[in-house]
Amino acid sequence: MACALALATVCLLAAGLSSAAAQGLFGTPPASAPSATPPADNVGEAPVRPGSPTAVVKPFYEHVGLELDPAQRGHFADPAKSVLDKSDALRKSGQGECLDPNMALDNAQYDKAEIDKSLKTIEAVDGDEAKVVAAFVAAGNPHRLEWKFKKVDGDWKVADLLSVTGEWALSQYQCE
């Protein structure tokens, strides 16, 4: 099941990305591969359903650094919430920062216009758990992040954030 979900995610992401972005995310196609015509922007992209996991993720790409805002903590569940709360406590104590300021962007240098143009998301829901894979290009480099969700009292909450590109997970940070 997990293998099929991963394969479906990769196929759908590849189909939704421009050929240049897809090549950067998934490798260069063989020389004998036919060239693809990039799709028109947002053609065939499903609208974001209010309250869906994707609807929870989108603001973190519209407002860089939002994940570190304590006012946004209601969108998170453990283990992510615990790490963010510990990071807040560390910052308030004057001992410094534990987390990078733009985790949703894989801690990369970025141009907001480039992110806005290249960002593609795909959502997979399985009962009370869900994943949103966000793929984008920052400073010419492809990035993929996986947002893991669980349903808490009927609402989708971010339980973890993993960088497929940078090989880190929010839940693995030790903010103490």
Backbone hydrogen bonds in HBPLUS format (Angstrom, degrees):
<---DONOR---> <-ACCEPTOR-->    atom                        ^
c    i                          cat <-CA-CA->   ^        H-A-AA   ^      H-
h    n   atom  resd res      DA  || num        DHA   H-A  angle D-A-AA Bond
n    s   type  num  typ     dist DA aas  dist angle  dist       angle   num
A0005-LEU N   A0001-MET O   2.91 MM   4  6.19 156.8  1.97 151.9 158.5     1
A0006-ALA N   A0002-ALA O   2.91 MM   4  6.11 159.2  1.95 147.4 152.9     2
A0007-LEU N   A0003-CYS O   2.91 MM   4  6.12 162.1  1.94 149.8 154.8     3
A0008-ALA N   A0004-ALA O   2.87 MM   4  6.03 160.6  1.91 147.7 153.4     4
A0009-THR N   A0005-LEU O   2.91 MM   4  6.07 155.1  1.97 146.3 153.3     5
A0010-VAL N   A0006-ALA O   3.00 MM   4  6.26 163.7  2.02 152.3 155.6     6
A0011-CYS N   A0007-LEU O   2.96 MM   4  6.16 165.9  1.98 153.2 157.1     7
A0012-LEU N   A0008-ALA O   2.91 MM   4  6.05 165.3  1.93 151.7 155.7     8
A0013-LEU N   A0009-THR O   2.88 MM   4  6.02 159.0  1.92 150.7 157.1     9
A0014-ALA N   A0010-VAL O   2.92 MM   4  6.03 163.9  1.94 149.8 154.6    10
A0015-ALA N   A0011-CYS O   2.98 MM   4  6.17 152.4  2.06 144.3 151.9    11
A0016-GLY N   A0012-LEU O   3.06 MM   4  6.19 141.9  2.21 140.9 150.3    12
A0016-GLY N   A0013-LEU O   3.11 MM   3  5.15 124.9  2.43  95.6 109.7    13
A0017-LEU N   A0013-LEU O   3.11 MM   4  6.20 122.8  2.45 147.9 160.8    14
A0022-ALA N   A0018-SER O   2.84 MM   4  5.99 166.8  1.85 162.4 166.9    15
A0023-GLN N   A0019-SER O   2.91 MM   4  5.99 154.2  1.97 142.5 149.3    16
A0024-GLY N   A0020-ALA O   3.13 MM   4  6.37 154.9  2.19 143.9 150.1    17
A0025-LEU N   A0021-ALA O   2.94 MM   4  6.20 149.0  2.04 148.6 157.5    18
A0026-PHE N   A0022-ALA O   2.78 MM   4  5.74 159.9  1.82 154.6 159.7    19
A0027-GLY N   A0023-GLN O   2.81 MM   4  4.92 119.2  2.18 136.4 140.3    20
A0033-ALA N   A0030-PRO O   2.90 MM   3  5.37 162.4  1.93 117.9 123.9    21
A0043-VAL N   A0040-ALA O   3.27 MM   3  5.66 169.9  2.28 130.7 129.5    22
A0045-GLU N   A0042-ASN O   3.37 MM   3  5.19 167.0  2.39 110.2 112.0    23
A0052-SER N   A0049-ARG O   3.04 MM   3  5.48 159.0  2.08 138.5 138.9    24
A0055-ALA N   A0052-SER O   3.03 MM   3  5.09 119.1  2.41  98.2 113.4    25
A0056-VAL N   A0052-SER O   3.16 MM   4  6.56 139.1  2.33 145.9 157.3    26
A0056-VAL N   A0053-PRO O   3.07 MM   3  5.10 128.3  2.35  95.6 109.4    27
A0057-VAL N   A0053-PRO O   3.08 MM   4  6.43 147.3  2.19 146.2 155.2    28
A0058-LYS N   A0054-THR O   3.01 MM   4  6.16 165.0  2.03 160.5 162.2    29
A0060-PHE N   A0057-VAL O   2.93 MM   3  5.68 144.3  2.05 128.8 138.2    30
A0061-TYR N   A0058-LYS O   2.95 MM   3  5.49 156.3  2.01 118.4 125.9    31
A0062-GLU N   A0058-LYS O   3.18 MM   4  6.49 135.0  2.39 143.7 156.2    32
A0063-HIS N   A0059-PRO O   2.98 MM   4  5.99 145.9  2.10 147.5 153.2    33
A0066-LEU N   A0063-HIS O   3.14 MM   3  5.76 148.3  2.24 145.9 145.8    34
A0068-LEU N   A0065-GLY O   3.04 MM   3  5.79 160.3  2.08 121.8 127.2    35
A0069-ASP N   A0066-LEU O   3.01 MM   3  5.27 161.8  2.04 112.6 118.5    36
A0072-GLN N   A0069-ASP O   2.81 MM   3  5.53 162.5  1.84 125.6 131.5    37
A0073-ARG N   A0070-PRO O   3.15 MM   3  5.27 168.0  2.16 111.1 114.0    38
A0075-HIS N   A0072-GLN O   2.94 MM   3  5.89 171.3  1.95 132.8 135.3    39
A0076-PHE N   A0073-ARG O   3.03 MM   3  5.45 163.6  2.05 119.6 122.0    40
A0158-VAL N   A0075-HIS O   2.78 MM  83  6.17 165.8  1.80 152.7 150.0    41
A0077-ALA N   A0158-VAL O   2.83 MM  81  5.77 159.9  1.87 142.0 139.4    42
A0081-LYS N   A0077-ALA O   2.98 MM   4  4.98 165.3  2.00 113.2 116.7    43
A0083-VAL N   A0079-PRO O   3.27 MM   4  6.59 161.8  2.30 156.4 160.8    44
A0080-ALA N   A0159-ALA O   2.97 MM  79  5.15 143.6  2.10 133.0 137.4    45
A0084-LEU N   A0080-ALA O   2.99 MM   4  6.24 165.3  2.01 157.7 161.7    46
A0085-ASP N   A0081-LYS O   2.83 MM   4  6.00 158.7  1.87 153.6 159.8    47
A0086-LYS N   A0082-SER O   2.95 MM   4  6.13 158.6  2.00 147.8 153.4    48
A0087-SER N   A0083-VAL O   2.95 MM   4  6.16 150.4  2.04 145.2 153.8    49
A0088-ASP N   A0084-LEU O   2.94 MM   4  6.22 153.7  2.01 146.3 153.1    50
A0089-ALA N   A0085-ASP O   3.01 MM   4  6.32 158.5  2.06 148.3 153.7    51
A0090-LEU N   A0086-LYS O   2.96 MM   4  6.18 156.1  2.02 146.7 153.0    52
A0091-ARG N   A0087-SER O   2.98 MM   4  6.21 161.3  2.01 151.2 155.8    53
A0092-LYS N   A0088-ASP O   2.91 MM   4  6.14 163.6  1.93 153.5 158.1    54
A0093-SER N   A0089-ALA O   3.01 MM   4  6.15 139.9  2.17 141.0 151.3    55
A0095-GLN N   A0090-LEU O   3.33 MM   5  5.76 145.9  2.45 170.2 163.3    56
A0094-GLY N   A0091-ARG O   3.06 MM   3  5.35 155.4  2.12 107.0 114.9    57
A0105-LEU N   A0102-ASN O   3.04 MM   3  5.47 145.9  2.16 108.2 118.2    58
A0107-ASN N   A0102-ASN O   3.03 MM   5  5.07 155.6  2.09 142.4 139.5    59
A0106-ASP N   A0103-MET O   2.88 MM   3  4.97 151.2  1.96 119.3 116.8    60
A0108-ALA N   A0105-LEU O   3.15 MM   3  5.92 160.3  2.19 120.4 124.9    61
A0114-GLU N   A0111-ASP O   2.88 MM   3  5.27 119.4  2.25 109.1 124.6    62
A0115-ILE N   A0111-ASP O   3.04 MM   4  6.42 155.3  2.10 155.7 163.6    63
A0116-ASP N   A0112-LYS O   2.86 MM   4  6.08 171.2  1.87 155.9 158.3    64
A0117-LYS N   A0113-ALA O   2.97 MM   4  6.09 153.4  2.04 144.6 151.4    65
A0118-SER N   A0114-GLU O   3.03 MM   4  6.10 151.7  2.12 143.3 150.5    66
A0119-LEU N   A0115-ILE O   2.88 MM   4  5.60 146.2  1.99 161.4 163.8    67
A0120-LYS N   A0135-ALA O   2.84 MM  15  5.30 152.9  1.91 156.0 164.1    68
A0135-ALA N   A0120-LYS O   2.84 MM  15  5.30 169.0  1.85 162.1 166.0    69
A0122-ILE N   A0133-VAL O   3.00 MM  11  5.37 141.0  2.15 141.0 152.6    70
A0133-VAL N   A0122-ILE O   2.89 MM  11  5.37 156.2  1.94 157.6 161.2    71
A0124-ALA N   A0131-LYS O   2.88 MM   7  5.32 155.8  1.94 156.9 161.6    72
A0131-LYS N   A0124-ALA O   2.87 MM   7  5.32 150.1  1.96 149.1 159.0    73
A0126-ASP N   A0129-GLU O   2.77 MM   3  5.33 178.3  1.77 162.2 162.4    74
A0129-GLU N   A0126-ASP O   3.17 MM   3  5.33 156.6  2.23 117.6 124.3    75
A0151-LYS N   A0128-ASP O   2.89 MM  23  5.02 151.1  1.97 142.6 144.1    76
A0130-ALA N   A0149-PHE O   3.19 MM  19  4.92 155.7  2.25 122.0 122.4    77
A0149-PHE N   A0130-ALA O   2.81 MM  19  4.92 165.8  1.83 151.0 147.9    78
A0132-VAL N   A0147-TRP O   2.91 MM  15  5.06 150.5  1.99 140.9 150.1    79
A0147-TRP N   A0132-VAL O   2.80 MM  15  5.06 175.3  1.80 152.8 154.1    80
A0134-ALA N   A0145-LEU O   2.81 MM  11  5.24 163.3  1.84 155.8 161.4    81
A0145-LEU N   A0134-ALA O   2.88 MM  11  5.24 158.8  1.92 150.3 157.4    82
A0136-PHE N   A0143-HIS O   3.00 MM   7  5.43 157.2  2.05 147.7 153.5    83
A0143-HIS N   A0136-PHE O   2.77 MM   7  5.43 147.5  1.87 169.3 171.4    84
A0138-ALA N   A0141-ASN O   2.86 MM   3  5.28 161.9  1.89 151.6 150.7    85
A0141-ASN N   A0138-ALA O   2.92 MM   3  5.28 165.2  1.94 116.3 120.0    86
A0164-VAL N   A0144-ARG O   2.91 MM  20  5.42 144.8  2.03 140.6 150.9    87
A0146-GLU N   A0162-LEU O   2.74 MM  16  5.08 163.8  1.76 153.1 158.9    88
A0162-LEU N   A0146-GLU O   2.87 MM  16  5.08 166.7  1.88 148.0 152.6    89
A0148-LYS N   A0160-ASP O   2.87 MM  12  5.10 167.1  1.89 144.7 148.7    90
A0159-ALA N   A0148-LYS O   2.68 MM  11  5.51 158.9  1.72 144.9 151.9    91
A0160-ASP N   A0148-LYS O   3.30 MM  12  5.10 152.9  2.38 134.0 132.1    92
A0150-LYS N   A0157-LYS O   3.00 MM   7  5.56 150.3  2.09 150.7 160.2    93
A0157-LYS N   A0150-LYS O   2.98 MM   7  5.56 160.2  2.02 146.6 152.7    94
A0152-VAL N   A0155-ASP O   2.76 MM   3  5.29 165.8  1.78 158.5 157.2    95
A0155-ASP N   A0152-VAL O   2.97 MM   3  5.29 168.6  1.98 119.0 121.7    96
A0170-LEU N   A0161-LEU O   2.83 MM   9  5.35 163.9  1.86 158.4 163.9    97
A0163-SER N   A0168-TRP O   2.79 MM   5  5.29 166.7  1.80 156.1 160.7    98
A0167-GLU N   A0163-SER O   2.94 MM   4  5.23 124.2  2.26 122.9 133.1    99
A0172-GLN N   A0169-ALA O   3.01 MM   3  5.41 154.6  2.08 111.2 119.2   100
A0173-TYR N   A0170-LEU O   3.12 MM   3  5.66 167.4  2.14 118.9 122.8   101
